[in-house]
Amino acid sequence: MFKPPGLITFITAGDPNIRATLEFMLALDKYVDVIELGIPFSDPMADGRVIQKANYRALKAKTRVKDVFQTVRNFRKSSDTPVVIMTYYNPVYRMGVERFVGDARESGVDGLIVVDLPLEEAGEYLNTCKKHDMKTIFLAAPNTSNYRLKMIDKASSGFIYLISLYGTTGARDKLSDLAFDLLDRAKKICSKPLAVGFGVSKPEHARELISAGADGVVVGSALVEIIERFGEDAVSEIEEKARELKHAMIRD
């Protein structure tokens, strides 16, 4: 899905409105390897304050799943950069797994992250994604067992999303040692690419993780904070942040 070192950036679709989302995607596209779009949800339990507020703004702007898919279609007119949708299971369930995955793939989505879908209950979802050639991405936390890491590796066809800490998303000043411990353990067990997220916000964070052997990093809250500050006018600020992050990751 991406060539290491990969920069994966997250923004909430529809924040502050769906028109701005497309502009942000085109700005990010100059430097990033994968764009992750969050479908706004009323109870984003994995997300910290910054992304929770972004979900609220997007829902207030009346952003719907169909709007997110249409934005990907519009983005596809200009770019073939992979797009991953991050969602909770409720929107998938309400639309129906077949329709959700099929419509997402038709719109140009390359991969899906369903944050709260356990592996044990993902059979229909996995079969449907395989049918539509949709990449699957599952998350692993610092307390994920080695046995479960093997299961996640088998179920993930895109990459494995390593959560760098306990708790919710949000920019941190310093990376936790847990991130490096999990990365080291996963590298010994998993065959799929490993991307580290949650708390990754600074160029030096990205550089440290890539140097430690991560195939990619995921940066979200730091970008969403920029959107919170600048609204529709965040395009140049977002682009500059992506440039700084990508340049920091390039190996000598």
JOBEL-V450991 format. One record per residue. NEAR is the number of other C-alpha atoms within 10 Angstrom. D_LAST is the distance of its C-alpha to the last C-alpha in Angstrom with 1 decimal. Layout:
# JOBEL-V450991
[[NEAR	D_LAST] [NEAR	D_LAST]]
This chain:
# JOBEL-V450991
[[17	22.7] [17	19.0] [11	15.9] [19	13.3] [22	11.7] [25	15.0] [24	16.4] [26	20.2] [28	22.4] [24	26.0] [26	29.0] [31	32.7] [33	34.5] [30	37.3] [28	36.1] [23	37.7] [19	39.0] [21	38.1] [14	37.8] [20	35.1] [24	33.2] [20	32.7] [17	31.6] [22	29.0] [27	27.8] [18	27.4] [19	25.5] [24	23.0] [21	22.8] [13	20.7] [21	17.6] [21	18.4] [22	18.5] [25	21.8] [21	24.6] [25	26.8] [26	30.3] [23	32.7] [24	36.4] [29	38.3] [22	40.5] [11	43.2] [12	42.2] [20	38.4] [14	38.6] [14	34.9] [17	34.0] [16	34.2] [13	36.1] [18	33.6] [28	33.5] [20	37.2] [18	38.1] [25	36.1] [27	38.1] [20	41.3] [20	40.5] [23	39.7] [20	42.9] [14	44.9] [14	43.7] [13	45.2] [21	42.0] [17	42.9] [20	41.1] [13	42.4] [16	40.8] [24	37.4] [23	37.7] [17	39.0] [22	36.0] [25	33.8] [18	36.1] [14	35.7] [21	31.9] [16	32.1] [8	33.7] [10	30.5] [15	27.7] [12	26.9] [21	24.2] [19	25.2] [24	27.5] [28	28.4] [23	31.7] [21	32.0] [21	35.7] [21	38.3] [16	40.8] [14	43.7] [17	42.9] [17	42.2] [13	45.5] [10	47.5] [13	46.4] [13	46.6] [19	43.7] [18	44.4] [14	44.8] [21	41.7] [24	39.3] [18	41.0] [18	41.0] [25	37.4] [20	36.4] [14	38.7] [19	37.1] [22	33.6] [24	32.2] [22	29.9] [25	29.9] [24	31.9] [24	31.6] [20	35.1] [16	34.5] [15	37.9] [16	38.8] [12	39.0] [14	38.2] [7	41.8] [9	43.1] [13	40.5] [12	42.3] [11	43.6] [21	40.4] [18	38.3] [14	40.9] [18	41.0] [22	37.2] [14	37.2] [12	40.1] [16	38.3] [15	34.9] [23	33.5] [21	30.4] [21	31.2] [22	29.0] [25	30.4] [23	29.4] [19	29.2] [17	29.8] [19	29.3] [12	32.8] [15	32.5] [13	33.8] [14	32.2] [9	35.1] [13	34.4] [20	30.7] [14	31.8] [15	34.1] [22	31.5] [23	29.2] [14	32.1] [20	33.1] [21	29.8] [21	29.0] [22	26.2] [25	24.1] [28	25.1] [23	24.9] [25	24.5] [26	26.4] [25	24.7] [21	28.1] [13	31.8] [14	33.5] [15	32.8] [24	29.9] [21	29.1] [21	26.4] [15	26.0] [10	24.8] [12	23.2] [21	22.1] [14	24.7] [12	24.3] [16	26.0] [22	22.9] [20	20.9] [12	24.1] [20	24.7] [23	21.2] [14	21.5] [14	25.0] [25	24.3] [15	21.6] [9	24.4] [14	26.9] [18	25.6] [14	24.6] [18	23.8] [22	20.5] [23	20.3] [26	19.8] [28	20.6] [27	22.8] [27	25.6] [26	24.7] [28	21.1] [24	21.3] [19	18.7] [17	15.1] [16	14.6] [21	16.5] [30	14.2] [20	11.1] [15	13.2] [23	14.6] [22	11.6] [14	10.4] [12	14.1] [16	14.1] [24	15.5] [22	15.2] [28	16.0] [29	17.5] [24	20.8] [28	21.7] [26	25.4] [27	27.5] [22	25.3] [23	25.9] [25	29.5] [20	30.1] [16	29.2] [24	31.6] [17	34.2] [10	34.0] [15	33.9] [15	35.5] [16	35.6] [14	34.0] [20	30.7] [20	29.0] [13	27.0] [16	26.1] [21	24.9] [20	22.8] [14	21.2] [18	20.5] [24	18.8] [16	16.6] [15	15.6] [23	14.9] [21	12.9] [14	10.6] [17	10.1] [23	9.2] [14	6.5] [10	3.8] [3	0.0]]
